[in-house]
């Protein structure tokens, strides 16, 4: 069994993509092999970590920074910190990557139309009607990662499928062992060696897979006006709600 070293699994994506569901699934299986695990869910820690903050860009940046700080403390003390958080802005996520070190970014992607269609809370509809200001993906942009370790397309991939990608990445990075993953998955998984320093990503390994998995979400069309844009861009064009004073942040 692997030494009990920690890491941070940062799940980013728009509201309703399935970040929390995936985090809970992974956490249960990590505990199955004796790992110490904590879930830092943006939607559940509001009162404790950012009571009084709103939904503006600066406040969201503060939220991501605070979550990153806690995740860093847990990681260096041998805990697997799972952080499902919208975290829409690249600079904040990249700063956490530099600070934490043992950091695995998971982009949970889903077309905005699907998110609106399956939204049981009605929050997307309210945002489209201008009732919720500063709503990420509707009136505020979401900035997808350029090269996350894992990309999950939750509209077409099951939780099991997404988790398999995450476990493979954890194995490739040396954060889990084949023995642990055999207990979890019932299969003997093989690590894909990371490219040597200076080696091109095309030659294989986790880095190449990161680039490949990111392609569907990161490719923005250069077509004319009528063409479909990437989820975040198109979402921002769906409606132009009347500007309202930013309210205090709600759990997402």
C-alpha positions as CSV (number, residue, x, y, z in Angstrom):
1,X,0.0,0.0,0.0
2,X,1.2,3.5,-0.8
3,X,2.6,5.7,1.9
4,X,-0.1,8.0,3.2
5,X,0.8,11.1,1.2
6,X,-1.8,13.7,0.5
7,X,-2.9,15.4,-2.6
8,X,-5.5,17.9,-3.7
9,X,-8.1,16.9,-6.3
10,X,-9.6,20.2,-7.5
11,X,-12.9,19.7,-9.4
12,X,-13.9,22.8,-11.4
13,X,-16.8,23.5,-13.7
14,X,-20.1,25.4,-13.9
15,X,-22.9,24.9,-11.4
16,X,-24.7,21.6,-11.7
17,X,-22.1,19.7,-13.7
18,X,-21.7,17.0,-11.1
19,X,-18.6,18.1,-9.2
20,X,-19.9,17.3,-5.7
21,X,-21.3,13.9,-6.8
22,X,-17.9,12.9,-8.3
23,X,-16.1,14.1,-5.2
24,X,-18.3,12.0,-2.9
25,X,-17.8,9.0,-5.2
26,X,-14.0,9.3,-5.1
27,X,-13.9,10.0,-1.4
28,X,-15.8,6.8,-0.5
29,X,-13.4,4.7,-2.6
30,X,-10.3,6.3,-1.2
31,X,-11.6,5.6,2.3
32,X,-12.1,2.0,1.2
33,X,-8.3,1.6,1.0
34,X,-7.6,3.5,4.2
35,X,-6.8,7.0,2.9
36,X,-7.5,10.0,5.0
37,X,-10.0,12.1,3.0
38,X,-11.7,15.5,3.4
39,X,-14.2,17.1,1.0
40,X,-14.1,20.9,0.9
41,X,-17.3,21.6,-0.8
42,X,-17.8,25.2,-1.8
43,X,-21.6,24.9,-1.3
44,X,-21.3,23.5,2.2
45,X,-18.6,25.7,3.8
46,X,-20.1,29.1,3.0
47,X,-21.0,30.1,6.6
48,X,-17.7,28.9,8.0
49,X,-15.2,30.3,5.4
50,X,-16.8,33.3,3.6
51,X,-19.9,34.5,5.4
52,X,-20.6,38.0,4.2
53,X,-18.9,37.7,0.8
54,X,-20.9,38.3,-2.4
55,X,-20.7,36.8,-5.9
56,X,-18.5,39.4,-7.5
57,X,-15.1,38.5,-9.1
58,X,-13.0,39.6,-6.2
59,X,-15.1,37.7,-3.7
60,X,-15.0,34.6,-5.8
61,X,-11.3,34.9,-6.0
62,X,-11.1,35.1,-2.2
63,X,-13.2,32.0,-1.9
64,X,-10.9,30.0,-4.1
65,X,-7.8,31.3,-2.3
66,X,-9.3,30.3,1.1
67,X,-10.2,26.8,-0.1
68,X,-6.8,26.5,-1.6
69,X,-5.1,27.4,1.7
70,X,-7.1,24.8,3.6
71,X,-6.5,22.2,0.9
72,X,-2.7,22.9,1.1
73,X,-2.7,22.4,4.9
74,X,-4.5,19.1,4.5
75,X,-2.3,17.9,1.6
76,X,1.0,18.4,3.4
77,X,-0.4,16.5,6.3
78,X,-1.2,13.4,4.3
79,X,-4.8,14.0,3.6
80,X,-6.5,13.7,0.2
81,X,-8.4,17.0,-0.1
82,X,-11.2,16.9,-2.6
83,X,-12.5,20.3,-3.6
84,X,-15.6,20.6,-5.7
85,X,-15.8,24.3,-6.5
86,X,-17.0,26.4,-9.5
87,X,-13.8,28.4,-9.3
88,X,-14.4,30.1,-12.7
89,X,-11.2,32.1,-13.1
90,X,-7.9,30.6,-14.3
91,X,-5.5,32.7,-12.2
92,X,-6.9,31.6,-8.9
93,X,-6.8,27.9,-9.9
94,X,-3.2,28.2,-11.2
95,X,-2.1,30.0,-8.0
96,X,-3.5,27.1,-6.0
97,X,-1.6,24.6,-8.2
98,X,1.7,26.5,-7.6
99,X,1.0,26.7,-3.8
100,X,-0.2,23.2,-3.2
101,X,2.2,21.3,-5.5
102,X,0.5,17.9,-5.3
103,X,-2.5,19.1,-7.3
104,X,-4.8,17.4,-9.7
105,X,-7.2,19.5,-11.7
106,X,-10.4,17.9,-12.9
107,X,-12.5,19.8,-15.3
108,X,-16.1,18.6,-15.1
109,X,-17.7,19.9,-18.3
110,X,-21.3,19.9,-19.6
111,X,-23.0,22.0,-22.3
112,X,-24.9,24.9,-20.9
113,X,-28.1,23.8,-22.6
114,X,-27.9,20.5,-20.7
115,X,-27.3,22.3,-17.5
116,X,-30.4,24.5,-18.0
117,X,-32.5,21.5,-19.1
118,X,-31.6,19.3,-16.0
119,X,-31.5,22.1,-13.4
120,X,-33.9,21.0,-10.7
121,X,-33.2,24.1,-8.5
122,X,-34.4,26.6,-11.1
123,X,-31.3,28.8,-10.6
124,X,-30.4,28.8,-14.2
125,X,-33.9,30.0,-15.2
126,X,-33.8,32.7,-12.6
127,X,-30.4,33.8,-13.8
128,X,-31.7,34.0,-17.4
129,X,-34.6,36.1,-16.2
130,X,-32.2,38.4,-14.4
131,X,-33.2,37.4,-10.9
132,X,-29.7,36.2,-9.9
133,X,-26.9,38.6,-10.9
134,X,-23.3,37.5,-11.4
135,X,-24.3,33.9,-12.3
136,X,-21.4,32.0,-13.7
137,X,-22.0,30.9,-17.3
138,X,-25.0,33.2,-17.8
139,X,-23.9,36.8,-17.0
140,X,-20.4,36.0,-15.8
141,X,-18.0,34.0,-17.9
142,X,-16.5,30.6,-16.9
143,X,-12.8,30.2,-17.9
144,X,-12.1,26.5,-18.7
145,X,-8.7,25.1,-17.8
146,X,-6.2,24.9,-20.7
147,X,-4.7,21.5,-19.7
148,X,-6.4,19.9,-16.7
149,X,-5.1,16.4,-15.6
150,X,-8.6,15.1,-16.2
151,X,-11.6,16.3,-18.3
152,X,-15.0,14.7,-17.6
153,X,-17.9,15.3,-20.0
154,X,-20.7,14.7,-17.5
155,X,-23.5,14.9,-20.2
156,X,-22.2,11.7,-21.8
157,X,-20.0,10.1,-19.2
158,X,-21.2,8.3,-16.1
159,X,-19.8,9.0,-12.6
160,X,-18.1,5.6,-12.9
161,X,-16.4,6.6,-16.2
162,X,-15.3,10.0,-14.8
163,X,-13.9,8.3,-11.6
164,X,-11.9,5.8,-13.8
165,X,-10.2,8.8,-15.5
166,X,-9.4,10.3,-12.1
167,X,-8.0,7.1,-10.7
168,X,-5.9,6.6,-13.8
169,X,-4.4,10.1,-13.4
170,X,-3.7,9.5,-9.6
171,X,-1.9,6.3,-10.6
172,X,0.1,8.0,-13.4
173,X,1.2,10.7,-11.0
174,X,2.2,8.2,-8.3
175,X,-0.4,9.4,-5.8
176,X,-2.0,5.9,-5.7
177,X,-0.7,2.4,-6.2
178,X,-1.9,-0.4,-8.5
179,X,-2.7,-2.5,-5.4
180,X,-5.0,0.2,-4.0
181,X,-6.8,0.6,-7.3
182,X,-7.2,-3.1,-7.7
183,X,-9.1,-3.1,-4.4
184,X,-11.2,-0.1,-5.6
185,X,-11.9,-1.2,-9.2
186,X,-11.4,-4.9,-9.1
187,X,-9.0,-4.5,-12.0
188,X,-5.2,-4.4,-12.3
189,X,-4.5,-0.9,-13.7
190,X,-1.3,0.0,-15.4
191,X,0.4,3.4,-14.9
192,X,1.1,5.4,-18.0
193,X,4.6,6.9,-17.6
194,X,4.9,10.6,-17.6
195,X,6.9,12.1,-20.4
196,X,10.6,12.8,-19.5
197,X,11.6,16.4,-19.0
198,X,11.6,18.2,-22.4
199,X,9.8,15.3,-24.1
200,X,6.8,16.3,-26.3
201,X,3.4,15.4,-24.9
202,X,2.4,13.7,-28.1
203,X,4.7,10.8,-27.2
204,X,2.2,9.6,-24.6
205,X,1.5,9.5,-20.9
206,X,-0.7,11.6,-18.6
207,X,0.4,14.9,-20.1
208,X,-0.7,13.8,-23.6
209,X,-4.0,12.5,-22.3
210,X,-4.6,15.8,-20.5
211,X,-4.2,17.6,-23.8
212,X,-6.4,15.1,-25.7
213,X,-9.2,15.1,-23.1
214,X,-9.3,18.8,-23.0
215,X,-9.9,19.2,-26.8
216,X,-13.7,19.0,-26.9
217,X,-14.1,21.7,-24.2
218,X,-11.2,23.9,-25.1
219,X,-11.8,24.2,-28.9
220,X,-13.5,27.4,-29.7
221,X,-15.0,27.7,-33.3
222,X,-13.9,30.4,-35.6
223,X,-17.2,30.4,-37.5
224,X,-19.5,33.3,-38.2
225,X,-22.2,34.7,-36.0
226,X,-24.6,31.8,-36.2
227,X,-22.0,29.2,-35.1
228,X,-22.2,27.5,-31.6
229,X,-19.5,28.7,-29.2
230,X,-17.9,26.9,-26.3
231,X,-20.3,26.3,-23.3
232,X,-19.0,29.3,-21.2
233,X,-19.0,31.7,-24.1
234,X,-22.4,30.7,-25.4
235,X,-23.9,30.8,-21.9
236,X,-22.8,34.4,-21.5
237,X,-24.8,35.2,-24.6
238,X,-28.0,33.4,-23.7
239,X,-29.5,36.4,-22.0
240,X,-28.8,39.9,-20.8
241,X,-30.6,40.2,-17.5
242,X,-31.2,43.6,-16.0
243,X,-28.3,44.6,-13.8
244,X,-29.1,44.2,-10.1
245,X,-27.2,44.8,-6.9
246,X,-25.1,41.7,-6.1
247,X,-26.6,39.7,-3.3
248,X,-24.8,37.6,-0.7
249,X,-23.4,34.4,-2.1
250,X,-25.6,31.3,-2.1
251,X,-24.4,27.7,-1.8
252,X,-23.8,26.1,-5.2
